[in-house]
Structures are given as structure tokens and as C-alpha cells.
Amino acid sequence: MESTRLVGAKLSAELSKLDEELGKIEEDMRSLRKRKHMLLERKAQIEKRIAERNVKNESSLNIWDSDDFQWMKECRRVLHDVFKLNDFRPLQRAVINAVLLKEDCLVVMSTGSGKSLCYQLPAVIMQGIVLVVSPLVALVEDQLYQLKKLGIDAATLNQSTTKEEICRVQTALIDSKALLRLLYVTPEKLAKSKRIMNRLEKCNDLKRLKLLLYGFQLIAIDEVHCCSQWGHDFRPDFKFLNVLKRQFQGVPLIGLTATATADVIDDVKNILGIPGFFFF
């Protein structure tokens, strides 16, 4: 009799453990089903965004990749005579057309594919000032060297810039007769120098009041993925760039990078304040 009770107790205990384990499994399954649902929703969102980007990208190319724009004859002359190139590389013509129509753009082009021409050639065509924001000092120095070899006046402002060069640049920003076309600065320099920002603002104001013939024409941000915390090389000073579109009204912006995910593109768009941008 006692043996029967012991067996019954053991079976009851085992049954309780099984019920407990099954309960945990059921709880885990509910959690996994919930996780699966969240992942499927996220997957659908990403697939939708990729599809939208592809459609917009294709649409952008169809609109812009053409010689039909009135300035393209002059662009090709500058491409050949000034830059010593025979033809545009993929995407360059489309981006340049959008820039010359004063549209905001985000451009993803691989390293070595000619991103810099997308703002350097418009700088020659527009004849005003193009502000180039780049964190890569060595690349800036190389571009300055190449531009000067081509006869294009370009400058940079950094810690080693002489007082004479600073004075020349500041004067050129508000002088219609000046030949300066591209001004390179690091985001750190731009964030810390009220003098540069004030001078650029004056340049833009004079252009808007038609007191300066060409003025401030374009903002180009290289390595633009550095704006986003989703990016692989986030830099806090890039956050300062969110003031540019507000402070320099009417000046188009082009952001360039060799790589960017959908999350980075969305983040950059919001940070820079360019909701209606064209993506290439």
C-alpha cells in the first residue's frame, strides 16, 4: 500500500515537472512567434524601402541622364577642355544635371568612380562658390593639387592656412570678379568657425539680393554617411551640418558616399533637412 502511494507521488511529481517544462516551452514558442512576427514586419519594411529606392533611382536616371538640358553642351566643353576627359562615367551626367537644376541629391558611387566631378564641374559652370565639406584632409590636398593643375581656383581653410590665404578667401566670397570656385573645409572647422559661417551667409545674402552676380552656389558633403549613427564611420561634428540648409536658404546640397544602407540614407536625409532629395 505504501509502495503504491510512493509510486503515485513520484508520478505526480514527474507530471508536475512535465507540465512546468511544457509551460516554459509554450511561453518560449509565444515569444518566438512574436519575434518572428516582428522580424517579418521589419523584412517587409526593408523590402519596400529597397523597392522604392530602386524605383526612385531608375526614375532619377531616366529624368536626368540626358544631353537634352540646355547647359549640357557647355558641360561637355568643360569636361573636355578643362578636365581633359572624353566622356562622363556612369551616373556623372545625371547627377550634374540635377545639381545644375539646383536639386538636393544624395549620391552613392564606388571609390574611384568620379564622385568629385559631380560638384567640381558644376563649380566651373556656375562660376560661383561651391563649399565642399570633407573629413579627409589628405584627399582635400590631393584634389586641390589636381584642380590647380587644371587651372581651377580652389582653396582650403585649416590650421595651417596662412593669414594671407584666409584674407584672400574671405574677400573672394563677396567679390563677383573673384575666380575662386571651390572652398574645402572639414566639418570640424565649419562647426568651430563662426567667421567662415558668417562670411558664407553674407555671400548668400548678397546673391539673394542680387548684389552679387554668382555667390554661394552649392554645398557638397563628401563621406556623407558620417552624419548617421547607423553609418560605419559616424563623426559627431557632422551633426553640425544640419544647420546648412536652414542657414543658407536656396543653396542646393549634394551628399556623396561610396556606401550607405537604407537606414543611413533615411537618417542622412532627416539630419540634413532634404526630404525631397533625388537619389543616385
N, C-alpha and C positions, 0 to 999 in steps of 0.2 A: 504493500500500500504506500509506504513511504517512498519506495523506489519510483512508483508511478507518479507521485507528487513531484519528485525531483526532476524526472523526465519532462513533466508538464511545465515546470518552472523554467527549465533550460530552453524548451521550445518557445515559450512565451518571450523569454529574454532575447532569443535569436530573432523572433518575429519583430520585436520592437526595434532591434538594430537594423533589420532589413527595411522596415518602414521608414526609419530615420534616414538610412542611406538612399532609399528611393526618393524620399522627400528632398534631399540635397541634390540628387540628380535632376529632379523635376525643376528645382529652383535654378540650377545651372543651365538647364535647357531653356527656361524662360529668359534668363539673362543672355544666352547665346542667340536666341531668336530675336530679342530686342536689338542686340549688337548687329546681327545680320541685317535687320530692317534698316538700321542707321547707315550701315555700310552700303546697302543697295541704294538708299536715297542719295548718299554722297556720290556714289558712282554715277547715278543718273544725272546729277547736277554737273559733274565734271564732263561727262559725255556731251551734255547740252552746251556747255560753255565752249568745249573744243569745236563742236559743230558750228556754233555761232561765230567763233573766231575764224574758222576756215571759210565760212560764207563771206564774212566781212573782208577777210584777206583777199579772197577771189574777187569780190566786188571792188575793193580798192584798186587792185591791179587792173581790172577792166576799165575803170574810170580814168586812172592816172597814167598807165603805161602806154603813152602815145606821143607822137610828134605833132599832134594837131594843135597844141597850145601855142599861142602867139609868140611866146618867148623861146620856144624850143630851137628855132634857127640860131638865135644868139647863143643859147646854151651849147649847141654843138660847135659853134665857132670858138667859144671859150674853152670847151673841152679839148679841142684840137690845138688851138693856138697858144693857150695859156698853160693848160695842164699836160699838153703833149700826149694826149691819149686818143686812140682812134674811135672808140665806141664806149657806150655805157655798159657796165656789168649788170647782171640781173638785179632788179629792184631799184637801182640808182635813178633811172629816168622817172619812174613812178613817184618815188619819194621827192625828188627835186621838183616835179610838177606840183605836188601837194604843198610843199614848202613855199613855192613862189606864189601860190594862191592863198597863202597865209593861213593854212590849216594846221592845227596841232596834230602831231604824229608821234607814234611810238614805233621804233624800227628794230627788228631782231635780224641781224646779219652776222654771219660767222666771222671770226677773226681773219683779217686779211682779205675780206670781200669788198673793201672800199667804202666803209661807212662814212669816213671823214669827207669824202667828196660830196655827200648829201647835204652838207652845210657849207663846205668851202666854195663849191661852185656857185651856189646861190649868193654867197657873200660878194663875189665878183660881179654877178648880175645886178644885185640890188644896190650896190655901191654905198651902203650904209654900214653900220656896226653889227657884227654878229658876236654875241657873247657866248663863249664856249666854256662850259664848266666841266672840268676833268680832274679826277683824283690822281691821275698817273703823270707825275712830273716829268719823268724820262720821256714818255710818249709826247707830251706837250713840247718839250725841247726839240725832239725829232721832227715834229710837224712844223714848228717854227723854222727850223733849218731848211726843210723842203720847200716851204712856202716862199721864203726869201730867195731861194734858188730860182723859183718860178716868177719872181718879181712881184709877189703879192705882199703888201704891207701887213704884218701881223705882230702882235706883242703879247707879253705875259706880265702879270704883276705878282711878284712873290717877294720873299725876304731878301733875295739878292738883287732885286731890281734897283738900278741907280736912281737918284733923285731926278736926274735929267730925263730919264726914260719915263718916270712917273709923271713928270710935268708934261712931257710930250703927249702921253696917252690922255691925260686929263683935258688938255687943250683940244686934242683931236676929237674927243667925244662930243664937243659942241661947236665944231668948225666944219661947215659944209664943204670947204675946199680941202680938208684933210684926206689923205689917201688910206688911212688905217681901215682895214676891213674886218679883221678878226682879233678879238681880245680874249686871251685864255686866262682863266683863274681857277684855283682849286675851290671846292666847296667850303673848306675851312677859311680861306682868305675872304671869300664873299661873305661868310657869316660874321666875320670879325671886323670887317672894314666898312664902317658907315660912310666913309669918304667915297668909296667906289660905288656903293648903292645910291648915294645922293647924286653922284655925277651921272650915273646911268638914268636915274629918274629925271634929272634935268634934261638930258639928251632926248628922252622920250617925250617929255612935256613940250620941248621946243618943236619937235616933229609934229606933234598933235596940233600945236598952234600955228603950224606952217611957217615957223620962224627958222626951221632947219630943214633943208631940202630932203635929206635921206634919213638921217638919225638912226635910232635903235631899231634894227630890222628883225632880229631873230635871236632866240635863246636856244642853244644846243647843249644838251646834257649828255655827256658820254658816260658809259658804265652806269646807266640809269637804274639798273637793278639794285644798286647800292642804297636807293631810297627805302627799299622794302625790308622789313624784318623777316619776310619769307625768303629773301634772297640769300645766296651763299656768302655774300661779302658785304653785309649791312654796315653802313657807316653813319653814326649819329649826326654828323654835320650835314649830311644830305637832307635831313628833316627840315633844315632851314629853307630849302628850296621851295617849300610850299608857299612862300610869300611872293614868288616871282610873278605869277600870273595876276595876282591881285595888285601888286605894286606897279607893274609895267603893263597897264591895260592896252590891249590892241596889238601886243607883240606876240607873234606865234611862237610855239615851243616844239622842239623836236627832241625826243629822248631816244638814245641809241644804246644797244647792248648786244653782246654775242649770244646770250642765253637768258631765257626768262620763262617761268612756268605761268600757267593761267592765273594762279594766286598772286604771283609777283606783278603781272600786268595790271590786274584789278587794283592792287594796293598802290602801285605807282600812279595809276590814273587818279585815284582819290587823293593821294598826297599832293600831287602837282596841280590838281584842280583842272583837269582836262577831260570832262565827261564825254565830249563829242569828238574825241580824237579818231584819227584814222590809223589803223594797224597794218603794218607791212612786215 
